[in-house]
Structure formats: C-alpha cells, structure tokens
Amino acid sequence: MIIVMNHDANQQEIDHVVTRLRQVGFNINLSEGVERTIIGAVGECAKLNDVAIAAMAGVEKVLPITRPYKMVSREFKDEDTVVKIGDIEIGGGDLQVMAGPCAVESREQLLTVAKQVKSAGAAILRGGAFKPRTSPYSFQGLEEEGLKFLAEAREITGLPIVTEVVDASTLPLLCKYADILQVGARNMQNFFLLREVAKTDKPVLLKRSPAATVEEWLMAAEYLLAGGNPNVMLCERGIKSFDTYTRNTLDLTAVPVVKHLSHLPVVVDPSHAIGNWRFVQTMSRAAVAAGADALIIEVHPNPAEALCDGPQSLTPKKFDRVMRDLQVITAALKNGLNSK
C-alpha cells in the first residue's frame, strides 16, 4: 500500500508512521519529494485492521496496491527507476548499449572485441564466463579464468561488465568480478537464486523466460526488490511461439506494456530473440522505437568460429553499422518528442 503524507507533515510525524508500520511487519520504501513524502509499505494488508494508519497525524490518504507485484509496480513508485553503474545511467533517458561475445573464449578474443565495441560506442561489455547450455557436451565457459579476462578488459577499456550468474554457489565469485549480474532466462523463476542475488549490492539484469507471461516476469523481479535490491533491469529476449523460422519471437509489445505497469528500466536482447545476425540490426532499431532503455547485443570477431551462438553474433563491422543507425534513430525520436 501507499501512504501519502500531507505536504506540511513534519519529520516526527513521518517517522512515527514508518515506525508503526515496521512494528506490524511491513517493509518500507520511503520517497521524499519536494512537495510531499510517499511511504510505500509492503506486507500483509490484513494487519492494518489493528493499525489505524489513516488516522495518524500527518497522513493525507492510504492507497492499496492492487497488483500482485507490489514494489515493482507503478502504483508503488510512479517515477522511473534509474539504475546507475558508475557514470552510466540505464533508464535515465539516454540509450545504453551492452555488447560483446556470448561466451568468453580466450583472452585475445575478449580483448579484441572489447576494444572494438568500445570504439563503436558501447557503454557496457557483456560476456559469459559460466554458460548453462542445453547440451552437456557444449562449451560450458571458462569460469573464473573467463572472469579474470573480463576484469582485464574492463581495466583496459573502462567498460563495466555484465555476466551471468548460474547458481548460488558461484555467486560470491561473480560478485568479486562483475559490475552487473545477469539472471538468465533459464533462472528467471529460480526463486532461491533470486533471493540470494537480492542480497548483493550489484545491479541485476533479469531476463524473461521464453515461456513467461509479463506478470510472471514482474513477479520474479518482485523477489529481487522485496529481498532488498532495487537496482533491477528487465530484459526482453524473445518468447516461444508456433513459428520456428527465428530462434524466438521478439515480444516488442512487452516494452511499452512493462513500462506502463512498472517503473523498472527495460532492456531488449535482439540477438537471442532472433537467433540470426541478419535481423539483429532491424530489431535493434525497432526496440529503440518501442521505448527500450538499453540493448544487449552479441558481437564476435569471427562468428563462424564462435563456441557459442555464432549464428546470431554480429561482426565488429556490422555492430559499428548498428550503432550508427541507433544514433540517427535516438536523435530523431528526441527531436520528435521535443517538437510536440
């Protein structure tokens, strides 16, 4: 629920309401604006039967949150969440691009592509050190050695890194190296892992499962926020449909829908959604037009020899072309909005 304080409520009155809510078991999110303070309270609303919050000094009104996801919803927080990674802001109005190989294969491969995506304008380096694969015989990643290569690439290029966490046992190791923790589509509803990730101070990129509804996706994000981590980004990476021509179906309708329902920033992964490099450029354009706050794109110096997801990876030259396209589109969108 939301408790809206009077514009002239003093700090003592605000503290009194917060203390009372915590006494009966509510988790509190405090938003102190210029004009008034909003208190977000998450817990069992039935407990309010014994607590007359609306009658307390300084309270203007009490509003219930009707959606099953509470802290993720626009009802809980109307303004957009901006996730900060150093000087980079995701959700702040400027498009950010994460780019790099699906999997870290070698030091040379990673450093080469890291320098190239940085030169093209990427803000964040992606790369998998632990790779959960459908086949047990497929390349599973370099693990800590791959994380060390990512850290070295960050040191050389200045790009923060995003990499996937696959289980709770390796989470401390990932936190040692990563700037952003990616929870992959396979683990979107691994609620034990989500609870553990929520305890970290790392921003989280939460990928949508290919069979998840929007509500299930947002409920997974709720685990992270309810567990204490507010720095969550939602990543659309394609859903399963009856068509098999592309790897998945990129659900761009999810971008405006989620931004309507939630305050969290939305990232789009056209590489995994399409599974074919030919269409990544077009769907990157479409994602930005749909309102995506960021993109995450796979880039490999030699896709034909990639150990993971080569068919969907762009060469550095093709990625550079995509980045130039995106500059034109973002400028056009800003000019269009400013002219209204």
N, C-alpha and C positions, 0 to 999 in steps of 0.2 A: 504494500500500500504506500501511498504518498501522503505525507503530512505537509501542508503548505502553511508556513508561518506568516503572521501579519507582517506588513512592511516595516512596522515600528517595533517588532519583537526584539527584546534585548538578549544579550548573550546568556544571561542567567535563565531566562525562560526557555531558550533553545536547549541549553544543557540539561535542564530539568526534563524536557520531553525525551531527549536522547537517552538519558539515564533510566527513565521509566520504561522505555521500550526495551532496552537491553536487559532490564531486570526480569522481564517476562519472556525473554528468549529471542528477541528479534535481532537480526544483523542489520547494521545501519550503514547507509551511504549518504553522506552529507554534501549538499551542493549549496554553497553560499554565494548567491548572486549579488549584483549591485543593489537591486530593489528589495529582494526578499530571500529567505532561506527555505530550501526544499529538503525535507528529510525523507529518504527512501528507506522503508523498513520491510525486510523480507523475513517471513516466518509464518506461523500458523495463525490465521486471522481470527480463529475461534477464541484465541486468548484475549482478544480485545473486548470480549464480553465483560471481563472483570476490570478493564482499564478504560476509563472514560477520557481518552486522549482528546477528543473534540472539545471537551470542557476545560482543558488545561489552559492556563494563561499563555497568551501569545499565539495560539493556534487559530488559523483562519478556517481551514477545512481539511477533511480527511477523505482521500480518494482511493478506492480499491483498485488493484491491478487485476484486470480480468483475464489476461493471458496466462497460460501455464508456465511460460518462461517469464520470470519477473525482472531480474536485474538486466537482462538483455533487451528488454522491450523499450519502445519509445515512451510508453506510459511511465516507466521508471525514470528515464532520462531523455529529455526531448532534444537536447543539443547533441551534435555528432561527437563521438569519441575520436580523438586524435591519438594515434599510437606513435610514440617517439622512439627512434633508435638513433641515439646521438643527435646530430643535427637534422636527421631525416624525419619528416612527418608523413604518416600514412593516414589519410582521412582529413587532411588539412586543406584540401582544395587543389593541390598540385599532384599530377600523376607521377607515381613512382614505378620503376621497373626493376624487378628482380630477374637475374639471368645467370645462366651457367649450365654446366652439364648435369644430366640426370644423376650420374654417379661419378665420384672422384675415382679415376682410373690410375693416375700416376701424377707425380709432381709436375712433370713437364706439361702434361695435358692440361692440368688445372691452372698453372701459372700462365700458360699461353692464352687460354680462353678468358681468364680473369682480366688480364691486361686489355684484351680486345673488347670485352663488353663494357669495361670502364671507359675506354676510348669512345665507344658508341653512345654513351650516356646513361648506362645502367647505374642505379644507386646502391644496389644490394647484390651480392654474389650468392647464387644457390649452388648446392652440390651435396649429393648424398654420400655419406660415409657408411651408414648401415642401410642396406637395401632389402626390404622384405619383398620377396619375389614369389610369383605363383608356382614356379617350378623350383624344387630344391637343388636342381642342377645348374640353375642360372647364377650369374655373378652376384654375390651377396654383399659386396662392398669391401673397402679396405679397413673399415672400422677405425681404431684410434690413429692409425697411420694416415688415413684419409682426413681425419680431423686436424692433424698436425699440418698437413698440406694446406687445408683451408685457412688455418691460422696464419700460416706463412703468406698466403695470397692476400689476406687482409692486411698484414703488415706492409706488404709491398704496394698494394693498390689503394689502401684506405677504405675499401668496401667492407661493410659489415656482412656477416654471413648468416644464411638461413639453412638449416639442415634438419633432417627428420629424426625424431625420437621414436623408437620402435617398442621399447618396453621400459618398465620402471627400474630394472636392474642397471641399465646403461644411462639412465637419466643424469646422475651426478657427473658422469664423464662428458656427456653432451653439454651440460651447463658450464663446464670448465672451458669449453672452446666456442660455443655458439653464441651469437647475438640474438637470434630468433629461433625458437623451437617450432618445428613443423610437426603437427599431428596429422598423419596421412589418412587417406580415405578409409583404409582398412581398419584404422584405430579410432574412427570418429565416435563410435559407441563403446569403446573400451573404457568404461567408466572408472575403473580402478586407475588406469593410466592418467585419465583426465584429472582425477583428484590429486595425483602426485605432481603433475605438471602445474596445477593450480597453486601449489605451494612455492613454486620458484618465482624469481623476480624477472624472468625472461618474457618478452613479448611472445605471443603464440599465434601461429598461422594454422587455423583449423580447417582442414579440407573436408568438403562434403562427400559423404559416401555416395557411390553411384546409384544406390537404391533408396537413399534417404529423402524423405519429404522435407520441405522447408522447416516445418515445425520440429521435426526430429533433429535437424541440423542446429536450430536455435536452442533446443533443449540441451544438446551436447555442449554448446557454448555456455549455457547456464551453469553447468558443472564447474567450468573454469572461473567464472565470475563469482559464483557462490563460494568457491574454495579460496577466494582471496586474490585472484589475478584479473585485474580489469583491462589489461593490455592484450586484447584478443582481436584478431583479424579473421574474417570469414572468407574462405576460398572456394569459389565455384570451379569445379574441374570436370564437369560433364556427368550426365546421368545415363543409365541404361535405357534403351528404347528398343523397338522392334527392328530398327534398321541396323545393318551390320557393315555398311559401307565405310563409316568412320568408327573410330575406337569407341567413342561415346557420343552423346548428343549434348552439345554445349547449351545449357539452360540459361540463356541471357535474360529471360524473364525474371529469373531469380534476383538479378541485380537490383532493379527498381523495387521489387516486392520486398526484399530483405531490408533495403534502405528505408522503406516505408514502415516496416514492422520493428526495426532495430536501429540503435544508434551506432552499432559497430561498423568499422570500415569493411568494404568488400573488395576482395582481390579475385581476379579471374586468371585461370590457367588454361590458355587455349591449346597448349601443347598436348597435355593429357586428354583434354576434351576431344580433340580432333584425331590425334594419333598419326597425322600426316602433315609433313612440313609445308606442303603446298597451300594449305588452308590456314596456317597459323597467322600469316600477315593479315588476311581479310578478317578473321575473327578477333584479332587484336584491335583492329580499327572499330569493329562493331562493339566490343566490350567497353572501349573508352566512350563511344557514343551513348551506350546504355547507362553510363554513370559509374563505372568501376573506378575505385580509388587507386588501384595498382594492378600490375600484371606480373605474372611469373612465367618466364619463357625459357625453354631448354635450348642451349647453344653448345655445339661441339665442334672442335676444329676439323674433325673428319668423321661425319655421321656414319659413313659406310663401314667404319671400323669400330663404332661405339659398342661397348659391352652392355649397354642398357639403353633402350628407347631411341636407337639411331634413326628410325623412320620418321619420328616426329621432331627431331632436332634440327635447328637452323644452323647453317654455317655462319661464321662471324660476318661475312659479307652480306648475307641475307638479313641477319639481325640488324646490321647497320641500316639497311634499307627500311626495315620495320620502324626503327627508332626515328628516322627522318619523317616517315609517314605520320607517326604519332605526334610529332611536334606540330605538324600542319593541322591535324585534327584538334588537338587541345587548344591551339591558338584560335581556330575557327569557332570552337564551342565557347570559349571565353568571350570572344568578340560578339558572338550572337547573344549571349546572356547579358552582356553589358549594354547592348543596344536596345534591350527591352525596357 
